[in-house]
């Protein structure tokens, strides 16, 4: 499936926060460790699982299902407002989303 460019999070610099969470989701997906319900949710917003290789991530990104759902809802709201999933590293309205996404 061809994904619109605005849904890709490009890892131009590994220090950019916007690629951390998305890379970790891709890593889980590639290892068959991402639960199907999360795959379905990410597919519902046309998340691209193949755009960039997934670097290794620390346990910082292991979170409860409730925390994951809250952040996913924040990402949906961001996409609805901005038309893309590229949360800037310094997103003042929701710094936690910037760290997560």
C-alpha positions in Angstrom: 0.0 0.0 0.0 1.4 3.4 -1.0 1.2 5.7 2.1 0.9 9.5 1.6 4.2 11.3 2.3 2.7 13.3 5.2 2.2 10.1 7.2 5.8 9.2 7.1 8.1 10.1 10.0 11.5 10.4 8.5 14.5 9.6 10.8 16.8 12.4 9.6 18.5 12.6 12.9 18.3 9.8 15.5 18.0 12.4 18.3 14.7 13.7 16.9 11.9 12.7 19.3 9.4 12.4 16.5 10.9 9.1 15.3 11.4 7.4 18.7 7.9 6.0 19.3 7.2 5.3 15.6 10.5 3.4 15.3 9.7 1.4 18.3 6.3 0.4 17.0 8.0 -0.7 13.7 10.5 -2.7 15.7 7.7 -4.5 17.6 5.8 -5.1 14.4 8.9 -6.6 12.6 9.5 -8.9 15.6 5.8 -10.0 15.6 5.5 -8.5 19.1 3.0 -5.7 18.4 -0.5 -6.8 19.5 -3.0 -7.1 16.7 -5.3 -4.5 18.2 -2.5 -1.9 18.1 -1.7 -2.9 14.5 -5.3 -2.4 13.6 -5.4 1.0 15.3 -2.2 2.1 13.6 -3.5 0.8 10.2 -6.6 2.9 10.8 -4.6 6.1 10.5 -2.5 4.7 7.6 0.6 4.3 9.8 3.6 3.1 7.6 5.3 0.1 9.2 7.9 0.0 6.4 9.2 3.5 5.9 12.4 3.3 8.0 14.4 0.6 9.8 13.6 0.4 13.5 16.5 1.1 15.8 16.7 -0.7 19.1 14.8 1.1 21.9 15.1 1.0 25.6 12.5 -0.1 28.2 11.5 3.5 28.4 8.9 2.8 25.6 7.4 -0.2 27.4 4.1 1.1 28.7 0.7 0.0 30.0 -2.1 -0.5 27.5 -3.9 2.5 29.0 -0.9 4.7 28.5 -0.5 3.5 25.0 -4.2 4.2 24.2 -4.0 7.7 25.7 -1.0 8.6 23.6 -2.5 7.1 20.5 -5.7 9.2 21.0 -3.4 12.3 21.4 -1.7 11.3 18.1 -5.1 11.0 16.4 -6.1 14.5 17.7 -2.8 15.9 16.4 -3.3 14.3 13.0 -6.9 15.7 12.8 -5.6 19.2 13.6 -2.4 19.2 11.5 -3.1 16.6 8.8 0.0 14.5 9.5 1.6 12.4 12.3 4.9 14.3 12.5 4.8 15.7 16.0 7.6 18.3 16.3 10.2 17.6 19.1 9.1 20.8 20.8 5.3 20.7 20.7 4.2 23.1 23.4 0.5 22.1 23.5 1.5 18.5 24.5 5.1 18.0 25.4 4.4 14.4 26.4 3.1 13.6 22.9 6.3 15.1 21.4 8.4 12.8 23.6 6.3 9.8 22.8 5.7 10.3 19.1 
